[in-house]
Structure formats: C-alpha cells, structure tokens
Amino acid sequence: MSRVNCLWLAFLAFLPCVHLQPLANEVSLELVDWECRQVVGLFNWNKLREIVVEYADFESPLAMTEFTEAALVLQDPEARRTAFQECPIGAIFLASLNLGICLHRVMEEVTECEDVADFLMASMFRREIPLAVILTSSWPVRSPQKMVFLYERGSHNLSTFWHSLQHSPSLNCEDDEFFAGFLKDLNWAIGQGESLVGKLSKWLFAPKVQELEMDQLRQSNWEPPCRLGWIAIMILKASIGWHTEPRTFFTYAESLRPYLMLLSPWHFLGSSWFLSMLLPHVCQFHRTAFHLDFDQTELMAETHPSLASMLLGSPAMRQSAQAVLSHARPYVVRGEQRLLVYASYVWGEDYVRWLPAYVSRFHELGMHNLIMFCGDETAYEMCRRVEGSACVFLETKTGLHRYTIPLALMNMGVDAFVIDFDIYAFKNLTEKLIVELESYQETPEFLVGGSFGDACICNAFAYYRSTLAVRDFTRTLLAWLYQYPFPHGVTQKALSAFLGEEPMQKTTGSEPWVVKEEILVKQLPPVPRLKWSLLEPGVEFSSSRKLATSGWAGRQEDIVVYHFFHGGWLASESAVDANEPWDEFDIFYNLTCEDTVEACAARREARIRRLLEKSRLGDRRPPTNISCETLEVIDFTVTPSDEKGMDFTVTANSPSSENL
C-alpha cells in the first residue's frame, strides 16, 4: 500500500462524525469475564468453551452432538435471554450454531429460523458489546457463521430464496458500475484465495470511496448508494485500520455500527457480498486475552501485602505478595522512604534460556529486588533455579500484563519499575532513578522511556510510583484496553494517548521534553492528570537502531540500560543489516567461555562495544517534535481451506512480538 493511502486513513480518522456518538468517553472499571471462565448456569460455560475451541472444525461427531444439544436449548426465547445474561459471547456462538442447524434443515421456509436469526443479530450488533471483543474472543464465533452451503444453494439454484437473494440486481447494485465492478473482484478474490487488500485496493482507495467517506462523515442522514457494498468496503477498511492505525479502526467500526444494527440476517449470512465471512477477519491477529490471572478486586481495588492476600487471593496475587514481602527494597527520595521492586515478564524457549543470566545481571549490579513474572512453566522452573530469585507464574500470555503487573504491585503499596526482557542493564537503576526523581521541582509519579528519533514514548521502561492517581490512571487504562482488545503494540499507543503531551520539565541541565500523543479515539475516558516525564532516551535509557526512529547518541559509558529490540517482527524494518549474525541475547548474556577469565571478559566487552557502536547516531540526541509514525498496512487473505469450502483461513505477513 502506498504512503498516500496510509496518510489518507490517518487523515480520515480525524474528521468529525456528526451523526455518531463519541466512542469510549465512558469505560467501566469492571473487567467482564467475556470468556465465561467462572460462569455456571444453563451450562458450565467454561467447559463448553474448552470443548468448542478444541473441536472448532466441527469434524468430531461427539463434539457435534454436544454442540447440537447445547445449541437446541436456545430454541426457547427465555433460554436465549438467560444464556445472553450469563455468557453473551457463548450465547452468540450457540445462537449461530442453532441458526446453522435450522437453515441446514430448511431450504425455502427461512421464516422458521427468524426468531433465532433476529436474536443473533441483536446480540452481536444492538447490544453494548464492542465489536472487537466479539471478534477476538476465544469462542470461535466465526466458525458456525460461515454457512457456505447458503452460497452453494444460491449459486447452483438449489433454493429459490437464496438464488433470488444472491442474484438480486438491486442488492448487487448492478446499475452502479463502481460497486458492480467491486463485487465482481470481491467474489473472484475470495474464490481464488487472492489477497483481499491487494486485489481490492484500487476499489478501497478509489477517489469515489474517499468522496463517499467524506459525505458520510459530514451528513447526519447520509445513505450509501449501495448499502451492502458499502458495508463490505468499510469492513475491509476496518481490517486495515486494525493492523495499522487503531484510530482508523475505531472510525470505521463506529461508522459500521448503524448499518450492522439494521442489517437483515439473510443479507449478513447469504448475500453475494460475503459479509459474514469478511467481518470475522477484521480482528484476526494478535488479540489480547480476556483472562488476566489476577482477580477483578485485586486489580481494581486497594489491597496490601498481608497474610490474607497471600492465602486467599488468586495464585498470581499470592505469589506476587510473597515476592514483594521477601524482595521489595527501601529507597529514599527527598527524605521519604518507600519500597521499590523491578518487574519483568518472559515466556518462550527463545527467551527463557537467557533468564538465569538476566536475573544474575540485576543481582550483580546490586538490584536484588527484581521479580520475574513467568508466562510458562519452563520459565517459572528456570527462574526458581536461580539463587535469590523471586518468581511469579502467570497462566495467560497477554500484552495487558504490561499493566496488570504494575497495578497489582502498586495495590500492595510498592513502587514498580517495569522493564522489558530484551534489555541489558549497565548500571544500578535505583541510583539513577533517585537522581532522576530529584531532578524535578516536584517528584514525578510516572516516568517512561522515549523514542530517539521522534517525540514519542517507549514503554520498554516505565516507573510507577504507587499513588492514588497512578493507580486510578492504570486501572482506567487497563479497563479500556481490556474492553478494546488490540494487538500488543497498541498498549503503548493507548498509554501515550492517555498521558497526553504535557511531560514535566527538569529544573536545569536538560533539553525540554517534547512528546506527541498518539490518538486512538475521538474521546478517551477521564483519567487523573499525572505528574509524569521521560527517562532520558538519548543515551541513558536508549534503544538499538532497529527502527527508523531508534538509536542512541553520546558515550557508551553513559548508558544505564539498553533496549535491544529483540524480535523477528523487526527484520523488515531494521536499519541494521538483517544478514549480520548478531544475536543480542547471546552477546549480552552468554557467559560461557573456554579461555581465561580475563580473556573471556575482554572478548565479551569488545563484542558489546561493537554491537552498541552499530546503533550510535552522533554525540547527542537532536531535539525533535516529529509525531509518531504510522505503520504500513498488513495484507490478509480469505481462502477456502478444503475442497468443500466449509472453512476459511487467514494468512498475512504480519509483525509479531512474543514478549513484553
């Protein structure tokens, strides 16, 4: 996709939308159990979901029987209402399956299926459930909605109803040359397994579409010239926004809502526009999890490290409290003594093997208050083998742990310095932190890393002072992210949007900090105003030059902690030669050597110096007010996965980052 198209998407996101209410100006601090892990009513919803996830291909007769029996319960209107109250997304899944069973049984008399069809559409589009939550849930909602047999009935003229629906000149907008051409290419791309964005970009970014978007945003009672075609276009453009610019996704998602609310279930499931197949792929990749290990009250209420919290809380909170009680260390800022812990999160075999050296490095520098939060059993067992370590096991792998961890720690009355695993500490961070906090006229409550080449934050390092304002700020941020489950990278965008553009300035000896906030929605929920600022991004808290806006400047001796951006997703964006055999974890944390101690130390130091020099960009970080960059679009493809065409998969060249 061209840079112009990306800029157009970003520009569109800032336009006013007269006929829609502002999104996200309210956010509930209740972390809804969307996955229904602890809900028992009409069903044991968690057990049912686990079976559904395991047999989502519907190939197991046993699974089909259990699904069918559960789905048929929803034939009763009262049972449908109860199911939705108990487990909304589970009810949507069962209603989809129930509708599929009904439509598979009847050929023409679809009126027999209208009740459950209306319930399904109302549950998905007319209730206060964010679209992203439905589409990223572990409940495989999209599977039973891919009723390919409906398209086959129409295309082979097996059913008068579906044939007339799919060949309707008015629904297919045959008198509109633009939409007729778009429909032809859409059907061809899906049938051939072609890249939808690549194949359809000439339609999605055509001047006519841009004109129609402007009309829609400016006019309160605007009607599209081709309603179903316009819905298909917005679905595809929402999917682009999901993977590139969240602000754009929100604009399209909210523009879609009025159309989806009024959409006929038959147009959604069986028209020639393939809407039920396009919609699930809006939010296909990098979903966050709706399970956060810590309980609701442990995150959203004030708690303290005590025997009760250790014995009665969740396993994650009990272990966290034990780690705090045994490893938190005092530090003094302007005469006030407080408790401080460092926290990092890791999982995956590519990273876990470096965990002992990572922990040992902190201890070597005198920081024995590091708590390792482990995202798998291997990491947890490896951590426990390190002498003097503090280890917490977390069952869920989610980018939201970037905020659940400091929030849980702050709720126990300690300050938290959260730091990524792909870093290397050169100096004692506590000593530098005290200097930083005392370099402002008022003590900051929150400090965060920054980008070298633009005026943006980088949350690879973040210090949280346990104050009521910071705790409430983090709670609101976490609740908002939980409600809008974006990819891992959006957690940083959201933090930037919530913080705004007013960092505290040091009293002397520093260039003014300039920060550009990243924008997600028209209106964010109200949050406390924090006293916050940056951790010096030029050299002291610096990053490897693997992005166009990263790097460092100055003397290597001044680096306090170095973020080396480990991850395969950077390969196509790296400013460093991708063919260089540099493994930063190996260079920083591989302590094995068969030579003398002195020779090994000299060799390792030389390797580190050469690695650092590759990312050096002069003697000082130049002042910058450049706004944060927009990522290029990620393409996706909807393709049949078998000869019957009963299941569809998505493929993409998409960045991925496994660890915080």
Secondary structure, 3 states (H helix, E strand, C coil): CCHHHHHHHHHHCCCCCCCCCCCCCCCCCCCCCCCCCCCECCCEHHHHHHHHHHCCCCCCHHHHHHHHHHHHHCCCHHHHHHHHHHCHHHHHHHHHHHHHHHHHHCCCCHHHHHHHHHHHHHHHHCCCCCHHHHHHCCCCCHHHHCCHHHHHHHHCCCCHHHHHHHCCCCCCCCCCHHHHHHHHHHHHHHHHCCEHHHHHHHHHCCHHHHHHHHHHHHCCCCCCCCHHHHHHHHHHHHHHHHHHCHHHHHHHHHHHHHHHHHCCHHHHHHCCCCHHHHHHHCCCCCCCCCCCCCCHHHHHCCCCCCHHHHHHCCHHHHHHHHHHHHHCEEEEECCEEEEEEEEEEECCHHHHCCHHHHHHHHHHCCCCCEEEEECCHHHHHHHHCCCCCEEEECCCCCCCHHHHHHHHHHHCCCEEEEECCCEEECCCHHHHHHHHHCCCCCCCCEEEEECCCCCCEEEEEEEECCCHHHHHHHHHHHHHHHHCCCCCCHHHHHHHHHHCCCCCCCCCCCCCCCCCCCCCCCCCCCCCCCCEEECCCCCCEEECCCCCCCCECCCHHHCCEEECCCCHHHCCCCCCCCCCCCCHHHHHHCCCCCCCHHHHHHHHHHHHHHHHHCCECCCCCCCCCCCCCCCCCCCCEEEECCCCCCCEEEECCCCCCCCC
